[in-house]
Amino acid sequence: MAQILCIGDAMLDVIVKMQGQMYLGSDTISQISTHGGGAAANTATWLASSGHKVFYVCRLGDDAAGRVIANEFDAWNIEYKPEFLKEHRTGIVVVLVDQNGERSMFPDRGANSGLSELDLPDLTRFGSVFLSGYALFNPQSQAGVLRMINKMREANLEIFFNPGSVGVMSNLGVDACRQRCKLMDLLIMNQAEAEFLTGNSDIEDALNELSKDVETVVITTSSQGAIGKSRGQEIVNSPIQPITAIDSTGAGDAFAAGFIGRWIESKDLESSLKAGNTLASGCVTTIGARPSVNPK
């Protein structure tokens, strides 16, 4: 089984699960826990937990948070460069989770903002790469990540790309984001991100529009499952059974891992969508974005 290269932010998640209505300017009873996070790091962990060999490219600060994240990589047998950067902070994100399991995030990307082609390992070891938009669309790292993409295309790696979030893309603008998406082989995004990129609220129309730019496009639809399309082929719909979400943090990252793991083995869209839905459904039934044993 070929090793998969994952690139993106490695973060420490501070998750605040509110136990009731938020009282601004006062106290809101909450359950608080810390977990390893970062979109691509989450996907890497889900891939590793599914039996895939993973190399993760990120930047860690020389601090306690960086060592906690590195220890988690070690626990999952994820390979990485064990370098802690002096005078840099490891990225941290505060995640507020409401009573419906929906989350809002407040990131400080710290050391992640310096990613560049200098952080890449020997690319001849890999057949595919998963790249997070949090790295590409970060104004402080996008030039370096674009050089990474050039190196990966020269090495004929299949590039899976997740744009990250509407908030991140908004900083760059629709046209620039669409141009960067054209550099990829396969897009995985949620419905809000697809609507932002196309201006179309109809998910099938958005899927068809994005398929003009990229060979294969997959859009997750929250509790409805996911749909996908390869250029010149029919749309494939993959619904899921109703599920009670405890925490939606990392669900899209888990979906990406399930999808990619199956896709690189089969290139079959229907079974890959189903595999993505299965991992995402498991993710939302625990607190945190990774397949670790989490406190309840």
One Martini backbone bead per residue (centre of mass of N, CA, C, O) as a GRO file, in nm:
protein
  296
    1MET     BB    1   0.093   0.038   0.026
    2ALA     BB    2   0.083   0.357  -0.032
    3GLN     BB    3   0.187   0.649   0.064
    4ILE     BB    4   0.042   0.934   0.223
    5LEU     BB    5   0.022   1.276   0.163
    6CYS     BB    6  -0.003   1.537   0.411
    7ILE     BB    7  -0.123   1.888   0.410
    8GLY     BB    8  -0.102   2.121   0.695
    9ASP     BB    9  -0.250   2.198   0.974
   10ALA     BB   10  -0.140   2.200   1.315
   11MET     BB   11  -0.357   2.164   1.599
   12LEU     BB   12  -0.499   2.288   1.897
   13ASP     BB   13  -0.794   2.191   2.048
   14VAL     BB   14  -1.047   2.396   2.206
   15ILE     BB   15  -1.331   2.255   2.347
   16VAL     BB   16  -1.663   2.411   2.369
   17LYS     BB   17  -1.938   2.264   2.531
   18MET     BB   18  -2.240   2.372   2.553
   19GLN     BB   19  -2.513   2.331   2.804
   20GLY     BB   20  -2.637   2.600   2.682
   21GLN     BB   21  -2.703   2.904   2.668
   22MET     BB   22  -2.561   3.190   2.570
   23TYR     BB   23  -2.396   3.440   2.786
   24LEU     BB   24  -2.328   3.741   2.727
   25GLY     BB   25  -2.116   3.866   2.978
   26SER     BB   26  -2.116   3.573   3.104
   27ASP     BB   27  -2.214   3.257   3.202
   28THR     BB   28  -2.137   2.925   3.051
   29ILE     BB   29  -2.198   2.614   3.072
   30SER     BB   30  -1.922   2.373   3.028
   31GLN     BB   31  -1.736   2.152   2.816
   32ILE     BB   32  -1.378   2.098   2.839
   33SER     BB   33  -1.135   2.024   2.576
   34THR     BB   34  -0.841   1.864   2.440
   35HIS     BB   35  -0.711   1.845   2.096
   36GLY     BB   36  -0.616   1.736   1.817
   37GLY     BB   37  -0.570   1.928   1.507
   38GLY     BB   38  -0.650   1.996   1.197
   39ALA     BB   39  -0.762   1.907   0.905
   40ALA     BB   40  -0.525   1.732   0.783
   41ALA     BB   41  -0.459   1.590   1.052
   42ASN     BB   42  -0.725   1.446   1.076
   43THR     BB   43  -0.711   1.290   0.811
   44ALA     BB   44  -0.449   1.141   0.877
   45THR     BB   45  -0.562   0.988   1.124
   46TRP     BB   46  -0.793   0.839   0.980
   47LEU     BB   47  -0.609   0.692   0.783
   48ALA     BB   48  -0.436   0.545   0.994
   49SER     BB   49  -0.684   0.400   1.137
   50SER     BB   50  -0.735   0.247   0.839
   51GLY     BB   51  -0.421   0.147   0.748
   52HIS     BB   52  -0.254   0.387   0.652
   53LYS     BB   53   0.020   0.540   0.515
   54VAL     BB   54   0.166   0.840   0.671
   55PHE     BB   55   0.260   1.175   0.574
   56TYR     BB   56   0.324   1.478   0.759
   57VAL     BB   57   0.288   1.829   0.678
   58CYS     BB   58   0.431   2.068   0.905
   59ARG     BB   59   0.428   2.316   1.183
   60LEU     BB   60   0.608   2.334   1.492
   61GLY     BB   61   0.637   2.447   1.792
   62ASP     BB   62   0.837   2.531   2.086
   63ASP     BB   63   0.604   2.355   2.264
   64ALA     BB   64   0.363   2.185   2.425
   65ALA     BB   65   0.166   2.159   2.186
   66GLY     BB   66   0.368   2.032   1.986
   67ARG     BB   67   0.419   1.771   2.159
   68VAL     BB   68   0.134   1.666   2.166
   69ILE     BB   69   0.103   1.629   1.860
   70ALA     BB   70   0.349   1.444   1.817
   71ASN     BB   71   0.246   1.215   2.001
   72GLU     BB   72   0.001   1.149   1.823
   73PHE     BB   73   0.154   1.069   1.572
   74ASP     BB   74   0.304   0.837   1.707
   75ALA     BB   75   0.051   0.672   1.794
   76TRP     BB   76  -0.033   0.653   1.464
   77ASN     BB   77   0.221   0.624   1.275
   78ILE     BB   78   0.304   0.913   1.183
   79GLU     BB   79   0.491   1.071   0.964
   80TYR     BB   80   0.756   1.319   1.040
   81LYS     BB   81   0.909   1.614   1.119
   82PRO     BB   82   1.106   1.645   1.420
   83GLU     BB   83   1.037   1.980   1.437
   84PHE     BB   84   1.104   2.260   1.653
   85LEU     BB   85   1.027   2.596   1.644
   86LYS     BB   86   1.179   2.861   1.719
   87GLU     BB   87   0.982   3.129   1.804
   88HIS     BB   88   0.717   2.943   1.785
   89ARG     BB   89   0.379   2.880   1.756
   90THR     BB   90   0.140   2.673   1.796
   91GLY     BB   91  -0.150   2.597   1.680
   92ILE     BB   92  -0.477   2.740   1.772
   93VAL     BB   93  -0.824   2.633   1.850
   94VAL     BB   94  -1.140   2.756   1.914
   95VAL     BB   95  -1.435   2.553   1.995
   96LEU     BB   96  -1.776   2.607   1.948
   97VAL     BB   97  -2.044   2.407   2.090
   98ASP     BB   98  -2.358   2.338   2.053
   99GLN     BB   99  -2.657   2.162   2.117
  100ASN     BB  100  -2.643   2.058   1.793
  101GLY     BB  101  -2.317   2.033   1.716
  102GLU     BB  102  -2.237   2.304   1.628
  103ARG     BB  103  -1.955   2.493   1.494
  104SER     BB  104  -1.712   2.742   1.606
  105MET     BB  105  -1.410   2.912   1.491
  106PHE     BB  106  -1.079   3.022   1.651
  107PRO     BB  107  -0.792   3.088   1.484
  108ASP     BB  108  -0.427   3.023   1.543
  109ARG     BB  109  -0.168   2.929   1.325
  110GLY     BB  110   0.112   3.014   1.355
  111ALA     BB  111   0.358   2.813   1.227
  112ASN     BB  112   0.191   2.735   0.965
  113SER     BB  113   0.249   3.009   0.792
  114GLY     BB  114   0.547   2.878   0.670
  115LEU     BB  115   0.485   2.703   0.444
  116SER     BB  116   0.688   2.495   0.215
  117GLU     BB  117   0.894   2.320   0.000
  118LEU     BB  118   1.103   2.269   0.240
  119ASP     BB  119   0.890   2.056   0.387
  120LEU     BB  120   0.940   1.839   0.190
  121PRO     BB  121   0.969   1.535   0.093
  122ASP     BB  122   1.025   1.268  -0.085
  123LEU     BB  123   0.809   1.221  -0.363
  124THR     BB  124   0.874   0.917  -0.458
  125ARG     BB  125   0.697   0.780  -0.215
  126PHE     BB  126   0.436   0.882  -0.374
  127GLY     BB  127   0.086   0.896  -0.519
  128SER     BB  128  -0.049   1.096  -0.301
  129VAL     BB  129  -0.239   1.403  -0.201
  130PHE     BB  130  -0.337   1.600   0.082
  131LEU     BB  131  -0.492   1.927   0.073
  132SER     BB  132  -0.530   2.225   0.252
  133GLY     BB  133  -0.677   2.544   0.241
  134TYR     BB  134  -0.548   2.662   0.498
  135ALA     BB  135  -0.270   2.679   0.354
  136LEU     BB  136  -0.326   2.809   0.067
  137PHE     BB  137  -0.517   3.064   0.191
  138ASN     BB  138  -0.278   3.167   0.342
  139PRO     BB  139  -0.110   3.459   0.305
  140GLN     BB  140   0.168   3.342   0.455
  141SER     BB  141   0.171   3.050   0.256
  142GLN     BB  142   0.078   3.040  -0.049
  143ALA     BB  143   0.345   3.058  -0.205
  144GLY     BB  144   0.470   2.796  -0.089
  145VAL     BB  145   0.231   2.605  -0.171
  146LEU     BB  146   0.248   2.653  -0.475
  147ARG     BB  147   0.530   2.525  -0.493
  148MET     BB  148   0.440   2.252  -0.399
  149ILE     BB  149   0.244   2.192  -0.632
  150ASN     BB  150   0.455   2.195  -0.855
  151LYS     BB  151   0.613   1.953  -0.744
  152MET     BB  152   0.372   1.748  -0.750
  153ARG     BB  153   0.317   1.767  -1.055
  154GLU     BB  154   0.602   1.678  -1.145
  155ALA     BB  155   0.545   1.392  -0.978
  156ASN     BB  156   0.249   1.286  -1.043
  157LEU     BB  157   0.044   1.363  -0.827
  158GLU     BB  158  -0.244   1.311  -0.664
  159ILE     BB  159  -0.476   1.580  -0.591
  160PHE     BB  160  -0.629   1.646  -0.291
  161PHE     BB  161  -0.895   1.894  -0.216
  162ASN     BB  162  -0.962   2.123   0.059
  163PRO     BB  163  -1.065   2.450   0.111
  164GLY     BB  164  -1.198   2.452   0.431
  165SER     BB  165  -1.352   2.758   0.409
  166VAL     BB  166  -1.528   3.040   0.368
  167GLY     BB  167  -1.359   3.224   0.548
  168VAL     BB  168  -1.091   3.169   0.402
  169MET     BB  169  -1.177   3.236   0.103
  170SER     BB  170  -1.270   3.535   0.145
  171ASN     BB  171  -0.974   3.656   0.160
  172LEU     BB  172  -0.930   3.599  -0.165
  173GLY     BB  173  -1.161   3.500  -0.344
  174VAL     BB  174  -1.322   3.346  -0.594
  175ASP     BB  175  -1.132   3.357  -0.843
  176ALA     BB  176  -0.873   3.259  -0.700
  177CYS     BB  177  -0.989   2.991  -0.596
  178ARG     BB  178  -1.063   2.868  -0.869
  179GLN     BB  179  -0.776   2.867  -0.987
  180ARG     BB  180  -0.658   2.673  -0.767
  181CYS     BB  181  -0.851   2.432  -0.816
  182LYS     BB  182  -0.735   2.365  -1.110
  183LEU     BB  183  -0.469   2.216  -0.982
  184MET     BB  184  -0.655   1.978  -0.932
  185ASP     BB  185  -0.804   1.643  -0.926
  186LEU     BB  186  -0.968   1.669  -0.638
  187LEU     BB  187  -1.270   1.761  -0.478
  188ILE     BB  188  -1.348   1.845  -0.125
  189MET     BB  189  -1.671   1.959  -0.004
  190ASN     BB  190  -1.908   2.167   0.097
  191GLN     BB  191  -2.193   2.336   0.029
  192ALA     BB  192  -2.096   2.623   0.106
  193GLU     BB  193  -1.838   2.614  -0.069
  194ALA     BB  194  -1.978   2.565  -0.342
  195GLU     BB  195  -2.147   2.824  -0.336
  196PHE     BB  196  -1.916   3.025  -0.322
  197LEU     BB  197  -1.768   2.935  -0.595
  198THR     BB  198  -2.057   2.960  -0.781
  199GLY     BB  199  -2.336   3.101  -0.671
  200ASN     BB  200  -2.488   2.816  -0.612
  201SER     BB  201  -2.757   2.652  -0.431
  202ASP     BB  202  -2.751   2.422  -0.627
  203ILE     BB  203  -2.582   2.134  -0.598
  204GLU     BB  204  -2.580   2.024  -0.893
  205ASP     BB  205  -2.493   2.284  -1.031
  206ALA     BB  206  -2.230   2.316  -0.874
  207LEU     BB  207  -2.106   2.048  -0.962
  208ASN     BB  208  -2.104   2.103  -1.268
  209GLU     BB  209  -1.930   2.359  -1.256
  210LEU     BB  210  -1.673   2.233  -1.116
  211SER     BB  211  -1.628   2.007  -1.340
  212LYS     BB  212  -1.490   2.210  -1.541
  213ASP     BB  213  -1.216   2.230  -1.357
  214VAL     BB  214  -1.249   1.927  -1.240
  215GLU     BB  215  -1.256   1.595  -1.268
  216THR     BB  216  -1.336   1.565  -0.949
  217VAL     BB  217  -1.639   1.603  -0.740
  218VAL     BB  218  -1.714   1.664  -0.388
  219ILE     BB  219  -2.021   1.685  -0.184
  220THR     BB  220  -2.122   1.766   0.122
  221THR     BB  221  -2.461   1.728   0.314
  222SER     BB  222  -2.441   1.637   0.587
  223SER     BB  223  -2.725   1.460   0.679
  224GLN     BB  224  -2.743   1.357   0.358
  225GLY     BB  225  -2.431   1.333   0.276
  226ALA     BB  226  -2.329   1.270  -0.070
  227ILE     BB  227  -2.181   1.400  -0.374
  228GLY     BB  228  -2.076   1.315  -0.721
  229LYS     BB  229  -1.832   1.394  -1.000
  230SER     BB  230  -1.727   1.299  -1.315
  231ARG     BB  231  -1.620   1.383  -1.600
  232GLY     BB  232  -1.885   1.272  -1.813
  233GLN     BB  233  -2.063   1.189  -1.573
  234GLU     BB  234  -2.274   1.095  -1.346
  235ILE     BB  235  -2.439   1.155  -1.074
  236VAL     BB  236  -2.360   1.071  -0.730
  237ASN     BB  237  -2.558   0.939  -0.466
  238SER     BB  238  -2.497   0.943  -0.088
  239PRO     BB  239  -2.674   0.848   0.157
  240ILE     BB  240  -2.788   0.870   0.502
  241GLN     BB  241  -2.854   0.795   0.808
  242PRO     BB  242  -2.982   0.895   1.076
  243ILE     BB  243  -2.808   1.116   1.320
  244THR     BB  244  -2.673   1.191   1.636
  245ALA     BB  245  -2.507   1.476   1.709
  246ILE     BB  246  -2.243   1.590   1.920
  247ASP     BB  247  -1.989   1.654   1.711
  248SER     BB  248  -1.882   1.812   1.400
  249THR     BB  249  -1.593   1.800   1.440
  250GLY     BB  250  -1.426   1.662   1.156
  251ALA     BB  251  -1.622   1.529   0.950
  252GLY     BB  252  -1.486   1.616   0.679
  253ASP     BB  253  -1.213   1.480   0.741
  254ALA     BB  254  -1.322   1.192   0.763
  255PHE     BB  255  -1.443   1.176   0.486
  256ALA     BB  256  -1.182   1.215   0.326
  257ALA     BB  257  -1.046   0.957   0.428
  258GLY     BB  258  -1.253   0.751   0.331
  259PHE     BB  259  -1.247   0.831   0.035
  260ILE     BB  260  -0.942   0.813  -0.032
  261GLY     BB  261  -0.889   0.521   0.054
  262ARG     BB  262  -1.081   0.406  -0.169
  263TRP     BB  263  -0.995   0.553  -0.432
  264ILE     BB  264  -0.691   0.451  -0.455
  265GLU     BB  265  -0.804   0.148  -0.498
  266SER     BB  266  -1.071   0.199  -0.722
  267LYS     BB  267  -1.206   0.462  -0.860
  268ASP     BB  268  -1.487   0.457  -0.700
  269LEU     BB  269  -1.738   0.667  -0.626
  270GLU     BB  270  -1.956   0.520  -0.464
  271SER     BB  271  -1.772   0.372  -0.250
  272SER     BB  272  -1.626   0.632  -0.155
  273LEU     BB  273  -1.869   0.781  -0.041
  274LYS     BB  274  -1.947   0.565   0.164
  275ALA     BB  275  -1.679   0.567   0.323
  276GLY     BB  276  -1.701   0.862   0.409
  277ASN     BB  277  -1.971   0.842   0.564
  278THR     BB  278  -1.880   0.639   0.778
  279LEU     BB  279  -1.662   0.814   0.919
  280ALA     BB  280  -1.837   1.065   0.974
  281SER     BB  281  -2.049   0.924   1.154
  282GLY     BB  282  -1.841   0.851   1.377
  283CYS     BB  283  -1.736   1.137   1.449
  284VAL     BB  284  -2.020   1.276   1.554
  285THR     BB  285  -2.029   1.068   1.824
  286THR     BB  286  -1.790   1.253   1.920
  287ILE     BB  287  -1.545   1.427   2.084
  288GLY     BB  288  -1.392   1.552   1.829
  289ALA     BB  289  -1.171   1.500   1.525
  290ARG     BB  290  -1.084   1.209   1.629
  291PRO     BB  291  -1.021   0.845   1.680
  292SER     BB  292  -1.010   0.883   1.967
  293VAL     BB  293  -1.040   0.862   2.301
  294ASN     BB  294  -1.311   1.031   2.443
  295PRO     BB  295  -1.457   1.234   2.645
  296LYS     BB  296  -1.807   1.250   2.803
   0.00000   0.00000   0.00000
